[in-house]
Amino acid sequence: MTVNRIGHVEPILSGKRPGKSEQVGGNDKTDTINLSKNAMEQAERYQVLELIRSAPELDEARIVELRQRIEDPSYINDKVINATAENIINAWFA
């Protein structure tokens, strides 16, 4: 059995249409976006508010306890200073 073509039908050739160029427009410009100073300030405010909202709740009892420890002259010693420095370094570079 043979099937004859009806009209002029071209076979599909690897997804390319004949006669179309590969590059559209012909220029190498890129899209850009410029934000106003006001938009930048609003974005910064939004980021700060999100940081505040995501911060853990304060433990008032723990704060009072730490203040009492710091005010005690015997609490601040080389061991505490070194441990605090180590924690700061670890937090900074982690």
N, C-alpha and C positions, 0 to 999 in steps of 0.2 A: 504494500500500500504506500502511496506517495502523497504527501501533503504539499500543495502548492501555496505560495504566498498570496495573500490578498493585499494588493496595493504595495507601496514601497515601505518596507520595514527593515531597518538596519539591526544587526545583532548587537548585543551589549558588549562593549569593549572596556574591560577593566575599570569601570566606574568613571571614565573620562568621556566628556562630550566632545565630539570633533569640532574644531574651530574655536574652542575656548582657550584662553591663555591661562597659564598657571597663576600669575600674579594679578590681583584685582587692584585697580587704581593706579598702580605704577609708581607710587612714591613710598619712601621709607619713613614717613612721619609716625610718631608714636602718640598715643593719647596721653593727655596730662590732666591733672585736676589741681586747682588752686583753692585753698581754703582761706577765708577771711580771718582776721585777727580775732574777731568775736567768736567765730566757729571754733577756733583753736582753744580759746579760753573756756568755752562751754564744754568742750571735750575734756579738758583738763579737770574742770569742776566735776564732771560726771565720773571720771576715773577716781578722784579723791572720795566722792560719796560712796562709790562701790567698795573701795577699800575700807571705809568706815563701817559700812553695813556688814561686810564680811569679817570684821574683827571680832574676836571672842569677847564675851561679857567680862567685865571687871569683877574680880573677887575682892570686895572691900576688906574682908577679914584678913586675907593674905597680904594686902597692901599695908594694913596697920601692923601686922606682924613683922614685915620686912623693914618698915620704918623704925620700929623699936630695936631691931637687931642692928641696923646701921647706926643709930644713935648711941648704942653701947660701945664704949671705947675698946673693950676687949674683943669685940667681934671682928673688927678690921685688923687683919694680920696678913703676913706674907702668903699663907695658904689660901685665904679668901681672895686676895688680890690676884694671885696666879690663876686660880680657878675661874675668876671672873674674866680675866684677860683671855684665857683659853676659850671660854664660851663665846666671847665677842669675836675672836678670830674664826672660830668654827662657824658661827652664824654668818659672818661676812663672806667667807669663801665657800660656803656650802651651796 
